[in-house]
Amino acid sequence: MAQLSDDCFVPDEGLMAADAALEILESRLVSVVETDTLPLSACTGRFLAHDITAERDVPPHDNSAVDGYAVYFDDLSTDSETRLPVVGRIAAGHRLGHAPQESSALRIFTGAPVPGGHAGPDTVFMQEDCRTENDGDAEFVIVPSGITRGANRRSKGEDVSLGDTLLRTGDRLRPQDIGLAASLGISELTVFQPLKVGVMSTGDEVVDPGQPLSDGGIYDANRHALMAALSDLGCTVQDFGIVPDNMDQIAEVLRKAAHECDAIVSTAGMSVGEEDHLATILRTYGTLHFWKVAIKPGRPVAFGQIDGTAFIGLPGNPAAMMVTFLRMARPALLKLSGATHLRPRLYPVRAGFTHSKKERRREYVRVHLEDGEDGIPIARKYPRSGAGVLSSLVGSDGLVELPEEMTQLSKGTMVSFLPFTEVAR
């Protein structure tokens, strides 16, 4: 199941720019998942597999937005109250069948169709703005002056017009999208199946939580954070556990994962040390499209294929792993899942700190936000910024992205901010 075109780039041992790496992903990866047709109740969070075009108007008829009285605007006095006979009553789900005569009022309830279309009553008073009186068997309503023509009257097609394209292929379905589909009378949707992602950690020192920790050992935070992030993305996760720093064992697990999953994501083993085997394995059994990206934290991040299945290798340091997942791996996995909105939206904030960085490297600074006096949020830098400081992500609201050309950030400069909420389900 080839997922990337065969005319692959020759790996560059230098650092690749972040945008160049993302461009490779977005231009070469394609969706690899099949589709399911499911009831609306099962579609939230799934990626839509076809456009949704309205086959009817919503609402399907002119209707009242309030409980009150429908009248003809031209019957109203411009400077005093107007007294009109009430000639009928209409509730939601029922039709009067004919428009009432002019110089009269119609008792109407929220959602009830206004009879007569454009030739019928064109204005609705809220019942709390009116008073009524009886004269024998006749009922009258007294309405105030000052209302605008068309008030409290919803037109046919005001929400959705016949032929509108409302949801598009690749949209991730939210509760409001499900509601909109239901308003069109749609009871089921065709969606992409969840991407099946194999996950593994490498390293002799890595231990699963709950197990005894040996001298020199560390608990595997990366794999668990990664599996949580993948589940949040709507993926089905297959856990291949912790693999020792042994080239043959790593290769065996990778090839097994390649035949059982749609994509593979690993953490650690992507650097250039003697125990970092993943780049060599990819070159031996597959293709390494690129390796080492000019970003901080997270330089050793790789994309390639093994036995035709997309592979993403992330750094071993936990904070670097999470940053590269959000900014590099996430768009790739979205593309494989059938999504079309791949890159998250960044928001302008004001830097509340100074910062020096190297040129030709994109840098992500962990920050929390404070309210600014002028309404623009101020980003405060987290005091510890090491690539292994996972608590810095817990204590931050998101990442400030500093571009390659910048070398010195001055306090007060406007910068781009990625809130963690933007990359959460």
Secondary structure, DSSP 8 states (H G I E B T S, - for coil): ---S-SS-----SS-B-HHHHHHHHHHH------EEEEEGGG-TT-BBSS-EE-SS-BSSS-EESSSEEEE-GGGS-SSS-EEEEEEEEE-TT---SS---SS-EEEE-TT-B-TTGGGS--EEEEGGG-EEEEETTEEEEEE-S---TTTTEE-TTSSB-TT-EEE-TT-B--HHHHHHHHHTT--EEEEE---EEEEEEE-TTEE-TTS---TT-EE-HHHHHHHHHHHHTT-EEEEEEEE-S-HHHHHHHHHHHHHH-SEEEEES--SSSTT--HHHHHHHHEEEEEE-BSEES----EEEEETTEEEEEE-SSHHHHHHHIIIIIHHHHHHHHT-S--S---EEEEE-S-EE--TT-EEEEEEEEE--TTS--EEEE-S---TT-THHHHT-SEEEEE-TT--EE-TT-EEEEEEGGGG--
